[in-house]
Amino acid sequence: MTLPASQVEHQADSERKAGVIGNCPDPAGLLKHDPRLRLDVLERMHDTSVLSAHQFDRDILCELMKLAAYLQLKSFPVMHALDDKIMAAAFFEPSTRTRLSFESAMLHLGGRTISVADAKTTGVAKGESLRDIGQMFNSYADVVAVRHTEQSAVNELCEYLRIPLLNGGNGSDEHPTQALADWYALLKWRPEIAYGEIPEQFRLNIGIIGTPGNMRTVKSFLMLALLFPENISHITIFSEMADPLGEEIRELTNASPIGIDFSQNLKQSLEYLDVIYMNAIAYLGDGYRFFGDAFSLDRDSRLKPDTVILHPLARGEELDISLDNTQHNLYFNQADGAVWIRQALLLAIFGRVGEVVPAEYLA
């Protein structure tokens, strides 16, 4: 979807702000089509754990995005919304953005946090089961955000857990709240993806650098992409692996009308990609592996003028810093927006949207 050069230039000028690096789209764009929040849709999230991106349908996704936009615009006060709530941030695997954005989101809403920052400091080091740890969380917190190296961890924790669990990444399986942050950035950039219908010749071509079968962020991002078949023309997956999808994602993509293909030649495809989602790090079994040797981007890459790049970070050599101060850089905005979308999610899960959002904002 290539915009006229004059429109690209105008958009770039309007989005540049002093002290801001990269593309910084206005969240107000998400509210132009239908500014009123559908409380009935958001209430479906009440007291619900978030284990997979597959849980989100298009209605829930769009309403969460709108709520996040209002929060980012500071349209109404929420600093006491969760005064009576405690979140346990239990991170059995290293994290910067996910853990801090969850804790920041909770603190912005007036809640409190308790943390596990290292598995070695927990009963796991003495052989305690995740099932028993989940039982303890019931007494100590009202919601738990979890990251773990094992795919099975969230299900084991949930066996005795009676409070909502937010999956902050379980091994190589999924990272659903990261996908919310990804799509919050993307829909601020192009609200019409969700709230309009893009003419056929301008529909998005998305490139995904990574392997959805064993990269949790890539998998969850792709799951949500499949919610917009009328506005996404094609998805190309760039991977060196013979089977980058895996069985679960293959079933979902086979059922989608969006065209999916595979390539090992990124350079030849750059001229038609509107969005590039990239990740090069996967946690496989006993440690992190880097997959970015064959696919990298820098300022000299032959990107279209209006192409945007998403990356969940942390990055390596696959994404050069020379792209940071360009309008291709949507990845910093992606990280910034995680706080607002996680605030929206927490308000919905605790059933507090109707209490803090003024009536004039509700449908």
C-alpha positions as a printed Julia matrix, in Angstrom:
363×3 Matrix{Float64}:
   0.0     0.0    0.0
   2.11    2.9   -1.29
   0.85    6.39  -0.47
   1.52    9.4   -2.71
   4.85   11.02  -1.85
   3.16   14.27  -0.8
   0.94   12.4    1.66
   3.88   10.48   3.1
   5.81   13.75   3.58
   2.83   15.47   5.21
   2.28   12.51   7.52
   5.96   12.41   8.48
   5.99   16.14   9.23
   2.85   15.91  11.34
   4.16   12.98  13.35
   7.6    14.36  14.2
   7.8    15.73  17.7
  10.68   17.29  19.57
  12.62   14.63  21.42
  10.74   11.73  19.83
  12.66    9.16  17.83
  10.94    7.41  14.96
   7.33    7.22  13.87
   4.87    8.44  16.51
   1.29    8.13  15.22
  -1.49    9.94  17.06
  -3.69    7.56  19.11
  -6.65    9.85  18.42
  -6.83    8.31  14.95
  -8.21    5.14  16.52
 -11.22    7.08  17.8
 -12.37    8.85  14.64
 -14.43    6.02  13.18
 -16.38    5.05  16.3
 -15.33    6.95  19.42
 -17.72    5.29  21.87
 -16.54    2.24  23.8
 -18.69   -0.88  23.74
 -18.85   -1.82  27.4
 -20.65   -5.08  26.64
 -17.66   -6.24  24.58
 -15.03   -5.2   27.12
 -16.98   -6.88  29.93
 -16.37  -10.21  28.21
 -12.8    -9.94  29.49
 -13.91   -9.65  33.13
 -12.07  -12.11  35.38
 -10.49  -13.81  32.35
  -6.96  -15.17  32.04
  -5.06  -14.28  28.88
  -3.1   -17.32  27.75
  -3.22  -17.05  23.95
  -3.73  -14.45  21.24
  -6.3   -16.83  19.82
  -8.65  -15.73  22.63
  -9.11  -12.29  21.07
 -11.73  -11.77  18.42
 -11.84   -8.63  16.34
 -14.44   -6.87  18.5
 -12.47   -7.34  21.72
  -9.23   -6.34  20.04
 -10.67   -3.14  18.6
 -12.34   -2.07  21.85
  -9.14   -2.65  23.83
  -7.26   -0.51  21.29
  -9.77    2.33  21.64
  -9.62    2.16  25.43
  -5.81    2.24  25.28
  -5.99    5.3   23.02
  -8.19    7.14  25.53
  -5.77    6.19  28.3
  -2.77    7.4   26.33
  -4.57   10.67  25.57
  -5.39   10.97  29.3
  -9.02   11.6   28.45
 -10.23   10.76  31.95
  -8.58   10.08  35.34
  -7.75    6.47  36.21
  -5.08    6.87  38.9
  -7.3     5.25  41.56
  -9.02    2.64  39.38
  -7.19   -0.31  40.96
  -6.37    1.09  44.42
  -7.53   -2.17  46.0
  -5.65   -4.55  43.7
  -2.23   -6.21  43.76
  -0.44   -7.7   40.76
   2.21  -10.37  41.11
   4.79  -10.03  38.33
   6.32  -13.5   38.3
   9.14  -13.6   35.77
  11.02  -16.88  35.74
  12.84  -15.75  32.57
  14.67  -12.43  31.99
  12.58   -9.47  30.84
  12.9    -5.71  30.51
   9.93   -4.27  28.6
   7.28   -6.83  29.47
   7.86   -6.88  33.2
   8.34   -3.13  33.57
   5.37   -2.24  31.36
   3.08   -4.57  33.34
   4.27   -3.03  36.61
   4.05    0.5   35.21
   0.53   -0.15  33.93
  -0.57   -1.37  37.35
   1.0     1.6   39.13
  -0.59    4.08  36.69
  -3.97    2.63  37.7
  -3.26    3.0   41.41
  -2.55   -0.67  42.03
   0.45   -2.23  43.72
   2.92   -4.85  42.56
   4.96   -7.65  44.05
   7.64   -9.29  41.95
   9.61  -12.41  41.17
  12.57  -11.31  39.09
  14.63  -14.49  39.1
  13.53  -18.13  39.24
  16.55  -18.89  41.43
  14.99  -16.86  44.24
  11.77  -18.91  44.28
  10.76  -22.32  45.56
  11.36  -23.65  42.04
  15.05  -23.74  42.93
  14.14  -26.23  45.7
  11.9   -28.33  43.46
   8.54  -26.68  44.19
   5.94  -27.3   41.51
   4.32  -24.51  39.5
   0.97  -25.94  40.56
   1.77  -25.17  44.21
   3.17  -21.74  43.34
  -0.1   -20.97  41.58
  -1.98  -21.87  44.74
   0.15  -19.41  46.72
  -0.55  -16.61  44.24
  -4.24  -16.88  45.14
  -3.44  -15.58  48.62
  -0.92  -12.92  47.67
  -2.36  -11.1   44.64
  -5.42  -10.37  42.53
  -3.78  -10.99  39.14
  -0.49  -12.54  38.08
   1.63  -11.72  35.04
   3.94  -14.62  34.23
   6.91  -15.3   32.0
   8.51  -18.71  31.95
  10.96  -20.69  29.85
   8.61  -23.69  29.52
   5.62  -23.84  27.18
   3.61  -25.84  29.71
   4.2   -23.39  32.57
   1.04  -21.29  32.27
  -1.2   -24.36  32.17
   0.56  -25.87  35.2
   0.18  -22.61  37.15
  -3.5   -22.46  36.23
  -4.29  -25.87  37.73
  -4.8   -24.39  41.23
  -4.94  -20.72  40.29
  -8.21  -18.87  40.94
  -7.09  -15.37  39.92
  -6.53  -14.2   36.32
  -3.18  -15.03  34.73
  -1.61  -12.87  32.02
   0.84  -14.75  29.84
   3.98  -12.64  29.41
   5.68  -15.3   27.31
   5.76  -19.08  27.82
   8.82  -20.62  26.25
   8.61  -20.68  22.47
   4.82  -20.86  22.47
   3.04  -17.48  22.79
   3.23  -13.88  23.97
  -0.35  -12.59  23.59
   0.03   -9.27  25.39
   3.06   -8.42  23.23
   0.82   -9.0   20.21
  -1.64   -6.48  21.67
   1.19   -3.92  21.88
   2.24   -4.78  18.31
  -1.21   -4.2   16.92
  -1.83   -1.11  19.03
   1.15    0.52  17.3
   0.09   -0.75  13.89
  -3.54    0.36  14.2
  -2.49    3.82  15.39
  -0.42    4.01  12.21
  -3.28    2.79   9.98
  -6.62    2.81  11.86
  -8.43    1.83   8.66
  -7.0    -1.69   8.97
  -9.5    -2.31  11.75
 -12.14    0.35  11.32
 -12.54    0.71   7.57
 -12.09   -1.11   4.31
  -8.96   -0.45   2.3
  -9.34   -0.48  -1.51
  -7.99   -3.72  -2.94
  -4.98   -2.12  -4.62
  -3.87   -0.54  -1.33
  -4.31   -3.51   1.0
  -1.33   -4.37   3.17
   1.49   -6.68   2.29
   3.11   -7.83   5.52
   6.52   -9.42   5.83
   7.31  -11.5    8.91
  10.96  -12.24   9.59
  11.04  -15.19  11.93
   9.54  -18.59  12.56
   6.02  -18.61  14.03
   6.46  -22.25  15.0
   9.12  -21.47  17.63
   9.1   -17.69  18.15
   6.36  -16.69  20.55
   6.1   -13.04  19.55
   5.94  -13.86  15.85
   3.31  -16.54  16.44
   1.01  -14.27  18.47
   1.43  -11.37  16.02
   0.45  -13.61  13.11
  -2.6   -14.91  14.98
  -3.96  -11.38  15.34
  -3.09  -10.5   11.73
  -5.53  -13.19  10.61
  -8.39  -11.14  12.13
  -8.16   -8.62   9.25
  -8.53  -10.6    6.01
 -10.33   -7.84   4.12
  -7.47   -5.35   4.59
  -4.39   -7.58   4.44
  -3.57   -8.76   0.96
  -0.63  -11.01   1.63
   1.76  -12.23   4.33
   5.25  -13.4    3.45
   7.26  -15.3    6.06
  11.03  -15.05   5.78
  12.76  -17.95   7.43
  15.6   -20.37   6.84
  13.6   -23.21   8.36
  11.9   -25.79   6.16
   8.7   -25.67   8.23
   8.48  -22.23   9.89
   4.8   -22.48  10.86
   4.26  -25.59  12.93
   1.0   -27.52  13.04
  -1.16  -25.09  15.05
  -0.37  -22.01  12.95
  -0.55  -24.01   9.72
  -4.15  -24.94  10.52
  -5.06  -21.3   11.2
  -3.38  -19.96   8.05
  -4.92  -22.68   5.88
  -8.36  -21.57   7.08
  -7.66  -17.89   6.34
  -8.36  -16.14   3.02
  -5.13  -14.15   3.45
  -2.43  -15.37   1.08
   0.59  -16.82   2.89
   3.9   -17.64   1.25
   7.5   -18.25   2.25
  10.8   -16.81   1.13
  14.48  -16.79   1.98
  15.21  -13.66  -0.05
  14.26  -10.54   1.88
  16.06   -8.06  -0.36
  14.0    -8.97  -3.42
  10.74   -8.48  -1.48
  11.37   -5.14   0.23
   9.92   -3.11  -2.64
   6.39   -4.35  -2.01
   6.26   -4.76   1.8
   4.18   -2.22   3.75
   4.87   -3.69   7.2
   7.87   -5.69   8.36
   7.63   -7.58  11.65
  10.96   -8.98  12.68
  12.43  -10.99  15.5
  15.62  -12.99  15.62
  15.71  -14.44  19.13
  13.9   -17.59  20.21
  14.04  -19.49  23.49
  14.45  -23.14  22.57
  14.58  -25.65  25.39
  17.72  -24.74  27.28
  18.57  -21.25  26.09
  18.3   -18.43  23.58
  19.15  -18.89  19.92
  19.79  -16.15  17.36
  18.26  -16.6   13.91
  18.97  -13.21  12.32
  22.11  -13.88  10.31
  20.34  -14.12   6.95
  17.84  -11.26   7.36
  18.84   -7.76   8.42
  17.75   -4.19   7.81
  19.58   -0.87   7.91
  19.14    2.63   6.47
  20.48    1.49   3.1
  17.86   -1.25   2.75
  15.57   -0.54  -0.19
  12.42    0.05   1.84
   9.39    1.86   0.45
   9.07    5.41   1.82
   6.04    4.52   3.95
   7.08    1.05   5.12
   7.08    0.6    8.9
   9.12   -1.85  10.94
   7.95   -3.6   14.09
  10.29   -5.46  16.44
   9.42   -6.7   19.96
  13.01   -6.05  21.13
  15.6    -6.88  22.37
  17.35   -6.57  19.03
  20.69   -7.61  17.67
  22.45   -7.02  14.39
  19.29   -7.77  12.41
  17.92   -4.24  13.05
  20.53   -1.54  12.69
  20.38    1.65  14.77
  20.65    3.69  11.57
  16.89    3.13  11.17
  16.04    4.52  14.6
  15.66    8.15  13.57
  13.52    7.42  10.51
   9.79    7.12   9.9
  10.29    3.4    9.28
  10.84    3.03  13.02
   7.55    2.0   14.6
   9.29   -0.33  17.04
   9.95    2.33  19.7
   6.31    3.39  19.58
   5.41   -0.28  19.81
   7.35   -0.55  23.08
   5.97    2.75  24.42
   2.38    1.7   23.77
   2.69   -1.51  25.78
   1.96    0.4   29.0
  -1.34    1.78  27.66
  -2.65   -1.45  26.14
  -1.79   -3.34  29.33
  -3.63   -0.71  31.36
  -6.65   -1.25  29.13
  -6.39   -5.0   29.58
  -6.15   -4.73  33.37
  -9.2    -2.44  33.56
 -11.2    -4.89  31.46
 -10.1    -7.95  33.43
 -10.99   -6.32  36.74
 -14.34   -5.1   35.37
 -13.53   -1.47  36.11
 -14.11    0.08  32.66
 -17.67    1.12  33.46
 -16.53    2.64  36.75
 -13.76    4.87  35.4
 -14.94    5.74  31.89
 -17.43    8.65  31.83
 -20.85    7.8   30.38
 -20.37   10.07  27.36
 -17.53    7.82  26.18
 -19.66    4.66  26.27
 -21.97    3.32  23.56
